[in-house]
Amino acid sequence: MYIASVLVTICANVVAVIGLALLTGYTGMFSLGHAGFMCIGAYAAVLLNKYFMVPYVFALILGGFASVLISLVIGYPTLRNKLRGDYFAICMLGFGTVVRLVLNNMNNPITNGALGITNIPKLTTLWSALLFMSVLVYFMWNFVNSQYGKNCIAIQQQEVAAEMMGVSIVRTKLLSLAISAFYCGVSGGLLGFWLQYIAPATFSDTRSNDLLATLVTGGTNSITGPFFAAILLTTMLEYLRFLVNWRLVVYGLLYIFIMRFRPEGIMGYKEFSFKKTIQFFKEFPQNRVKIIEKLTQSLEERTKKKNRRSDNRE
Amino acid sequence: MTILIQQLITSVSVGGLYAVLAVGYALIYSVFDFTNFAFGGVMMVSAFSGYFVSSAGFGTIPAMIVAIATGIVVSIAIELLAYRPMRKRNAKRLFLMISAMGVNIFLTNLYLSMFGANLRTLSSGFISNTVTILNVQIGTVDIAAFLTSVVALAIISFFLYKTRPGITVRASAIDVSTAGLMGINVNRVSLIVFVISGITAAIAGMFFGMKYTVYPGMGAMSTKAFIASVIGGLGSLPGAVLGGFLLGILETLVTGYISATYRDLFSFGTMIIILMFMPNGLIGKGDQSKL
């Protein structure tokens, strides 16, 4: 049961982080309030299921669409005028805060203010969570490798050049915001039906930061990187329960060090693929000498570069 | 009527502090083109050291001095340890922003773990005093906050517009790399900018601590400074000042006449509405309006 709980949390986190990976990693927009979308998705899904008897799967998907709707409402005015990324980041921070504030102060029997909704039926099972995760990851994989995904990368690399090549910047940004909101909404729903209890505090700023930390650790330019990072960090969290608040201290340091020494994250710009890994290990015994030679060569080049740089400085 | 006047006076003093904070924000933004999310952390750390000094029995003035010194040291340490190595590698702005987030999370949670989430009152000599002028009661803290922020703003603008180092800062704000080519020592400019922002953070932190309380989460207040500088026009100093005062007035009026819980809703809402109609803020005019 304990392991199942960890696994479901991993699935929910993977879904949310993959959604954020499209927005922050591929399109290059920085969001500080994606927990707000998780919150909206969770509330919408749970309320639909409780009061309108919508079946579980549809409730999750509709919860996702509720997030999409809100994301368009907030995204259109902030993205329309080609606002700089910073405006967008602060708008998203405001959005996350506002969602939590409004839900905290809505003292009606339906949402129950700061106390949150209790007695939610436990509809998320390990298998449904795994299924949702794999389907959503598959969709995202296809999206990122499609023309739309390439448009997103183009915008991240050079906005002006992308526009010159005919990529509609506002539309692409809105699309990636909407998709990431959908993923976060579904992830919130998954969590809500598993924990059987949701409150505005469940989706605090800490969760937004956790999402971002996971993404950064995994690498902002791949899908597999954040995927593995979500698994790694969520399991690590279970082992680090005793740290309580120090966990976030470690997270902060993690951000700084990753950005300082390896800004592209664990996977960098590469994607993990089984074929290449298997091939690597199959050919390893024969190519051992070659690989070692290659490594030493690159090391030598690096030290040479460093020397040259220090020479120039002098 | 008296209540309205009292509200307005409080709002001007809060607005002055927002303006000081927003100037610190806008300076870094205009020179290095990234949002320094670590600003709130610096503010919190310096408010804490001011609190420790004043609770050890020293007066308000030594506390203020220690707070400012802490602000400068922390701000420069962050610049040297986190930002400068990244700028050397020509890191993307997104990476700088994430690193700044990391610094903020690190500082906030470090203090939270070390000192707990308790609210601490920063006792000062004049916190409980009020002055009555024409039936209007004004807190002495409000007056001190307003005067200090006006003086600080005046000194900063004198420095930026009339002195040699200030001119190098303004030149770098227009284009850092060209300024570097023209023989301006960009590393020194960055130190100047971070020193100024550390001082503004410490001043605002001390007065927020005296008016309200000191606690590890108080860095969130610096979000308001960011809103203020966005309203005024990101990167523009007069804009930051204007935005700070406007936001202070708006927030106090909303708190006084509507509800304190919806204060943040109104500030973020105003920002989004202003951005919808004036994407460069109230007096920003694009890139030329810097400093």
Interface residues (C-beta under 8 A of the other chain):
Chain A: T24 G28 F30 L32 I74 P77 T78 R80 N81 K82 L83 R84 G85 D86 Y87 A89 I90 C91 L93 G94 F95 T97 V98 L101 V102 N104 N105 N209 L212 V216 T220 V244 N245 W246 L248 V249 Y251 G252 L253 L254 Y255 I256 M259 R260 P263
Chain B: Y29 F34 T35 L81 A82 P85 M86 A91 K92 R93 L94 F95 L96 M97 I98 S99 M101 G102 V103 N104 I105 F106 L107 T108 N109 L110 L112 S113 T223 F226 I227 V230 L234 T261 Y262 D264 L265 S267 F268 G269 M271 I272 L275 M276 P279
